[in-house]
Amino acid sequence: MTGNDGTNEAADDIWLLLSDKLGDNAQVLALARASGLAHSVKHLAMQPHYVLGKPRFRPGLSHLDLARSDPLEPPWPRMVITIGRRPSMAALWIKERSPSTRLVLVGRPKRWIERFDLVVAPPHFLVPPADNVVQLTLPLMRADEQAVARAGDAWRGRLEDMARPLTAVMVGGQTRPFRFDADVGCDLARALTEIVARDGGSIYATTSRRTGSGVVEELGRSLPAGARIYRWGTDPPEDNPYMGLLASADRFVVTGDSISMQVEVAGLGKPLAIFPLPLSRRPDVRLWRAMGGLLAPGRPLGEFLRHRGVTGFVRDIEAFHRQLYQAGLAVPVADAFADPSGAVADEVRTVAARVRRLYEQA
C-alpha cells in the first residue's frame, strides 16, 4: 500500500521524505513498514553544492533541486516521517504551512527539538530525555533478510573459489572528527594482512560512495594476496558484492565511521570486528572534539550554541563502538573474531507502535 502515484488516497496521509543516503532511507522505510500504515515516498534531490555541503539549518526548500525532487504541495499530509539534516528542513517547512501535520524525525534534530512531535534517537546521538523522544539502543536499520537470501543464491558461485574463512571488509569514508585518508587505508590493509596471516582464508573488500579515491587506490595496492576489491562508482553496479557478502561471508570487518553497516552485520548475527579511525589532524576538529563534554545536553554552552543553530546534539561514534563491544555484538579489529554473545533487540516494533498512536491522535 505504498506509492506516490495518487492511486491510494490513504497513502497521501503519510509522507516519507527521503534523500540519497541509503542507510538513512532504510531506517525510515523499516519504521514505516513496521507501522502498518499506508504511506507515500517523496524523494528529495539536493542542489549540487548541498549533496555533501551542509546548508544553514532552517525551514525551507532552497537547498533542494525542485526539478528533480518529488513535489511538496497541498493537500498536506497528516504525518511526515524523515531523517537527516536536509530532509528535516523540508519537513519543518511543511509544518509551517500545515501546523496539524505530525513530524517524526529519526536521528538528531539540528535544533528546535520541540517542533518535532517524535524524535527517534539512536544511541550515538546525545539527545536529552523528553516526552517526544524515544531513545534507541541501536539504530533502526536492518538488512532485508529476504534480499540477503536472494543475493546469497546469486553470489554463491562467484564466491565458491575464495578460501575460507572469507572475511568481508565494508569500507566507509571520512566523517568528522575522524581521518580516513590513504595512510589510514594502508593501516587497514595491514590489519587485514595480519588477519589472514593469523587465521588464513581470504579477503573481499567493498568500498562505498563515501570512500576517498586515495583509500581505494591504497587498498588496491596493499591488500593481501588473493584479496578482491569492489570499487564503488568505478566497477559495474551489478558486480557490487555487498549483499552477497552479507549472505555468504564468514565474518566482517567494518570501518568505524559506518554505523549503518555495523548494525546490518550485527543484526544478522555475524561475527563483526570494527576498524577504528584516527582523529583528524585539523586543529579546529581537535578543538571541537575537546569541547565535546561542554556541548552535551544540559550544559550551558551546548544549549547556547544549539539555540543559535551553531551546533546540534553531539554525536559519539566511539561510545557506540564501546556499546557494541559490551553487548557482545562486536570486537575491535585487533582482537580475534568471536560469534556474537548478545542479541539485537527488535526496537522497530516498539517505535512503530508509538508512530501509530501519534498518527491516530493527529
C-alpha positions as CSV (number, residue, x, y, z in Angstrom):
1,M,0.0,0.0,0.0
2,T,2.8,2.4,-0.8
3,G,3.5,4.7,-3.7
4,N,3.2,8.3,-4.7
5,D,1.0,8.0,-7.8
6,G,-2.2,9.1,-6.1
7,T,-3.9,5.7,-6.5
8,N,-4.1,5.2,-2.8
9,E,-5.8,8.0,-1.0
10,A,-4.8,6.7,2.4
11,A,-1.1,6.7,1.4
12,D,-1.2,10.5,1.0
13,D,-1.8,10.8,4.8
14,I,1.8,9.9,5.5
15,W,4.8,11.2,3.5
16,L,8.3,9.7,3.8
17,L,10.8,12.4,3.0
18,L,13.9,10.5,1.7
19,S,17.2,11.7,0.2
20,D,20.1,9.9,-1.5
21,K,21.5,8.4,1.7
22,L,20.6,4.7,1.5
23,G,21.4,3.9,5.2
24,D,19.1,6.8,6.3
25,N,16.4,5.8,3.9
26,A,16.4,2.2,5.1
27,Q,15.6,3.3,8.7
28,V,12.6,5.4,7.7
29,L,11.3,2.6,5.4
30,A,11.7,0.0,8.1
31,L,9.8,2.1,10.5
32,A,7.0,2.9,8.0
33,R,6.6,-0.8,7.1
34,A,6.5,-1.9,10.7
35,S,3.8,0.7,11.5
36,G,1.4,-1.0,9.0
37,L,0.2,2.5,7.9
38,A,-0.2,3.3,4.2
39,H,2.5,5.8,3.1
40,S,3.9,7.5,0.0
41,V,7.6,8.2,-0.7
42,K,8.8,11.7,-1.6
43,H,12.3,11.6,-3.0
44,L,14.2,14.8,-2.4
45,A,17.2,15.7,-4.6
46,M,19.8,18.2,-3.3
47,Q,21.3,21.2,-5.1
48,P,24.8,20.0,-6.3
49,H,26.6,22.1,-3.7
50,Y,24.5,20.6,-0.9
51,V,25.0,16.9,-1.8
52,L,27.9,17.0,0.5
53,G,27.8,20.6,1.8
54,K,25.7,21.5,4.7
55,P,23.0,24.2,4.2
56,R,22.2,26.6,7.0
57,F,19.6,24.7,9.1
58,R,16.2,26.4,8.8
59,P,12.7,25.5,7.4
60,G,12.9,25.8,3.7
61,L,13.4,24.2,0.3
62,S,16.2,26.3,-1.1
63,H,18.7,23.5,-0.7
64,L,16.6,21.2,-2.8
65,D,16.7,20.7,-6.6
66,L,13.0,21.0,-7.0
67,A,13.1,20.0,-10.7
68,R,14.4,16.6,-9.7
69,S,12.5,16.2,-6.4
70,D,9.0,14.9,-5.9
71,P,6.6,17.8,-5.4
72,L,5.8,19.0,-1.9
73,E,2.4,20.7,-2.2
74,P,-1.2,20.6,-0.8
75,P,-3.1,18.7,0.2
76,W,-0.7,18.4,3.1
77,P,-0.2,15.0,4.8
78,R,-1.4,14.0,8.3
79,M,2.2,12.9,9.2
80,V,5.7,13.2,7.8
81,I,8.5,10.7,8.7
82,T,12.0,11.7,7.8
83,I,15.7,11.6,8.7
84,G,18.7,13.8,8.3
85,R,19.5,17.5,8.3
86,R,18.4,18.3,4.7
87,P,15.1,16.4,4.6
88,S,14.1,17.6,8.1
89,M,14.5,21.2,6.8
90,A,11.8,20.4,4.3
91,A,9.7,18.7,7.0
92,L,9.8,21.9,9.1
93,W,8.8,23.9,6.0
94,I,5.7,21.7,5.6
95,K,4.9,22.1,9.3
96,E,4.9,25.9,9.0
97,R,2.2,25.6,6.3
98,S,0.3,22.8,8.0
99,P,0.6,23.0,11.8
100,S,-1.6,20.0,12.3
101,T,0.9,17.7,10.4
102,R,2.8,15.5,12.8
103,L,6.6,15.3,12.3
104,V,8.6,12.2,13.1
105,L,12.3,12.5,12.9
106,V,14.7,9.6,13.0
107,G,18.1,10.8,14.3
108,R,19.1,14.0,15.9
109,P,17.5,17.4,15.2
110,K,20.0,20.1,14.4
111,R,17.8,22.4,16.6
112,W,14.2,23.0,17.6
113,I,13.7,19.6,19.1
114,E,10.3,20.9,20.4
115,R,9.0,21.3,16.8
116,F,9.1,17.6,16.1
117,D,6.3,15.5,17.5
118,L,8.5,12.5,17.8
119,V,12.3,12.1,17.8
120,V,13.7,8.6,17.4
121,A,17.2,9.0,18.7
122,P,19.9,6.4,18.0
123,P,22.4,5.9,20.9
124,H,25.4,7.7,19.2
125,F,23.4,11.0,19.3
126,L,23.4,12.5,22.8
127,V,19.8,13.7,22.7
128,P,18.3,14.6,26.2
129,P,15.3,12.6,27.5
130,A,11.9,14.3,26.7
131,D,8.3,13.3,26.2
132,N,8.7,13.5,22.5
133,V,12.0,11.5,22.4
134,V,12.4,7.7,22.1
135,Q,15.9,6.6,23.0
136,L,17.2,3.5,21.0
137,T,19.9,1.1,21.9
138,L,20.7,0.5,18.2
139,P,19.8,2.5,15.0
140,L,16.7,1.1,13.2
141,M,18.4,-0.1,10.0
142,R,18.4,-3.8,9.4
143,A,19.4,-5.8,6.4
144,D,16.4,-7.1,4.4
145,E,16.8,-10.8,5.1
146,Q,14.9,-12.0,2.1
147,A,17.0,-9.8,-0.2
148,V,20.1,-11.1,1.6
149,A,19.0,-14.7,1.0
150,R,18.4,-14.0,-2.7
151,A,21.8,-12.4,-3.0
152,G,23.3,-15.4,-1.4
153,D,21.9,-17.6,-4.1
154,A,23.1,-15.3,-6.8
155,W,26.6,-14.9,-5.5
156,R,27.2,-18.5,-4.3
157,G,29.0,-19.5,-7.5
158,R,31.0,-16.2,-7.6
159,L,32.4,-16.8,-4.1
160,E,33.0,-20.5,-4.1
161,D,36.7,-20.2,-5.1
162,M,37.6,-17.9,-2.3
163,A,39.4,-19.5,0.6
164,R,37.6,-19.8,3.9
165,P,37.2,-18.2,6.3
166,L,36.0,-15.4,4.0
167,T,36.4,-12.0,5.6
168,A,34.2,-9.3,4.1
169,V,35.5,-5.8,4.6
170,M,33.0,-3.0,4.4
171,V,34.7,0.3,3.8
172,G,33.1,3.7,4.5
173,G,34.6,7.1,4.4
174,Q,35.9,10.1,6.2
175,T,33.5,11.7,8.7
176,R,34.0,14.4,11.4
177,P,36.0,14.2,13.7
178,F,38.0,11.3,12.2
179,R,40.6,10.9,9.4
180,F,40.3,8.4,6.6
181,D,43.0,9.1,4.0
182,A,45.5,6.9,2.1
183,D,47.6,6.4,5.2
184,V,44.7,5.1,7.1
185,G,43.8,2.9,4.1
186,C,47.4,1.5,4.4
187,D,46.8,0.8,8.1
188,L,43.5,-1.0,7.2
189,A,45.3,-3.2,4.6
190,R,48.0,-4.0,7.1
191,A,45.4,-5.1,9.7
192,L,43.7,-7.3,7.1
193,T,47.0,-8.9,6.1
194,E,47.6,-9.7,9.8
195,I,44.1,-11.3,10.0
196,V,44.9,-13.6,7.0
197,A,48.3,-14.4,8.5
198,R,46.7,-15.4,11.8
199,D,43.5,-17.1,10.6
200,G,44.1,-18.0,6.9
201,G,41.3,-17.6,4.5
202,S,40.7,-14.6,2.1
203,I,39.6,-11.0,2.0
204,Y,36.8,-9.4,-0.1
205,A,36.6,-5.6,0.3
206,T,33.9,-3.4,-0.9
207,T,34.1,0.4,-0.9
208,S,31.2,2.8,-0.8
209,R,30.1,6.2,-2.1
210,R,32.0,8.0,0.7
211,T,35.3,6.2,0.2
212,G,38.0,8.5,-0.9
213,S,40.0,7.8,-4.1
214,G,43.3,7.7,-2.2
215,V,41.9,5.0,0.1
216,V,40.6,2.9,-2.8
217,E,44.0,3.2,-4.5
218,E,45.9,2.2,-1.4
219,L,43.7,-0.8,-0.7
220,G,44.1,-1.9,-4.4
221,R,47.9,-1.8,-3.9
222,S,48.2,-3.2,-0.3
223,L,45.5,-5.8,0.3
224,P,46.9,-9.3,0.9
225,A,47.5,-11.7,-2.0
226,G,44.3,-13.2,-3.4
227,A,42.1,-10.4,-2.0
228,R,39.3,-8.9,-4.1
229,I,38.1,-5.4,-4.0
230,Y,34.9,-3.8,-5.4
231,R,35.4,-0.1,-6.3
232,W,32.1,1.7,-5.9
233,G,31.5,4.1,-8.7
234,T,34.1,2.5,-11.0
235,D,33.2,-1.1,-11.2
236,P,29.8,-2.1,-12.6
237,P,26.9,-1.8,-10.1
238,E,25.8,-5.4,-10.9
239,D,29.2,-6.5,-9.6
240,N,28.7,-4.9,-6.2
241,P,29.1,-7.9,-3.8
242,Y,27.7,-6.1,-0.7
243,M,24.5,-8.1,-0.3
244,G,26.1,-11.4,-1.4
245,L,28.8,-10.9,1.2
246,L,26.2,-10.3,3.9
247,A,24.8,-13.7,3.0
248,S,27.9,-15.7,2.5
249,A,30.9,-14.2,4.3
250,D,32.1,-15.9,7.5
251,R,33.0,-12.7,9.3
252,F,33.2,-9.0,8.8
253,V,35.4,-6.0,9.3
254,V,33.6,-2.7,9.1
255,T,35.4,0.7,9.3
256,G,34.5,2.7,12.4
257,D,32.7,5.5,10.6
258,S,29.8,3.4,9.2
259,I,27.3,2.7,11.9
260,S,24.7,1.6,9.4
261,M,27.0,-1.3,8.1
262,Q,27.9,-2.3,11.6
263,V,24.3,-2.5,12.6
264,E,23.4,-4.5,9.5
265,V,26.1,-7.1,10.2
266,A,25.2,-7.3,13.9
267,G,21.5,-7.7,13.1
268,L,22.3,-10.8,11.0
269,G,24.2,-12.3,13.9
270,K,27.5,-12.4,12.1
271,P,31.0,-12.1,13.7
272,L,32.0,-8.4,13.5
273,A,35.2,-6.5,14.0
274,I,35.4,-2.7,13.9
275,F,38.4,-0.9,12.4
276,P,38.6,2.4,14.3
277,L,39.6,5.6,12.5
278,P,42.1,8.0,14.0
279,L,41.2,11.5,15.0
280,S,41.6,14.2,12.3
281,R,44.8,16.3,12.4
282,R,42.9,19.5,11.8
283,P,43.3,21.9,14.8
284,D,39.6,23.1,14.6
285,V,38.3,19.5,14.6
286,R,40.5,18.6,17.6
287,L,39.3,21.7,19.5
288,W,35.7,20.9,18.7
289,R,36.3,17.3,19.9
290,A,37.9,18.6,23.1
291,M,34.8,20.7,23.8
292,G,32.5,17.6,23.4
293,G,31.7,17.5,27.1
294,L,30.8,21.2,27.2
295,L,28.3,20.6,24.3
296,A,26.4,17.7,25.9
297,P,22.7,18.1,26.6
298,G,22.1,20.3,29.7
299,R,25.4,22.1,29.6
300,P,25.1,25.9,29.2
301,L,27.5,26.3,26.3
302,G,25.9,23.4,24.3
303,E,22.4,24.8,24.9
304,F,23.5,28.3,23.9
305,L,25.1,27.1,20.6
306,R,22.1,24.9,19.8
307,H,19.7,27.7,20.3
308,R,21.5,29.7,17.8
309,G,21.9,26.9,15.3
310,V,25.7,26.8,15.6
311,T,25.8,23.1,16.6
312,G,23.4,20.2,17.0
313,F,23.4,17.4,19.5
314,V,26.7,15.8,20.0
315,R,27.5,12.5,18.1
316,D,29.8,10.0,19.8
317,I,30.7,7.2,17.4
318,E,33.4,5.8,19.7
319,A,30.8,5.4,22.5
320,F,28.6,3.4,20.1
321,H,31.6,1.1,19.4
322,R,32.0,0.5,23.1
323,Q,28.3,-0.3,23.4
324,L,28.6,-2.9,20.7
325,Y,31.7,-4.4,22.4
326,Q,29.9,-4.5,25.8
327,A,26.8,-6.1,24.3
328,G,28.9,-8.9,22.8
329,L,28.0,-7.8,19.2
330,A,31.5,-6.8,18.0
331,V,35.2,-6.8,18.8
332,P,38.0,-4.3,18.0
333,V,39.8,-5.4,14.8
334,A,43.0,-6.3,16.7
335,D,41.1,-9.0,18.7
336,A,40.2,-12.4,17.5
337,F,36.8,-12.8,15.8
338,A,34.0,-14.2,18.0
339,D,30.5,-15.3,17.5
340,P,28.1,-12.7,18.9
341,S,27.2,-13.4,22.5
342,G,24.4,-10.8,22.6
343,A,21.1,-10.4,20.8
344,V,19.8,-7.4,18.8
345,A,16.6,-6.1,20.3
346,D,13.6,-5.6,18.0
347,E,13.0,-1.9,18.7
348,V,11.4,-1.2,15.3
349,R,8.1,-2.6,16.5
350,T,8.1,-0.6,19.7
351,V,8.8,2.7,17.9
352,A,6.2,1.7,15.2
353,A,3.5,1.4,17.9
354,R,4.4,4.9,19.1
355,V,4.1,6.2,15.5
356,R,0.7,4.6,15.1
357,R,-0.6,6.3,18.3
358,L,0.7,9.6,17.1
359,Y,-1.0,9.1,13.7
360,E,-4.3,8.3,15.4
361,Q,-4.1,11.4,17.5
362,A,-3.5,13.7,14.5
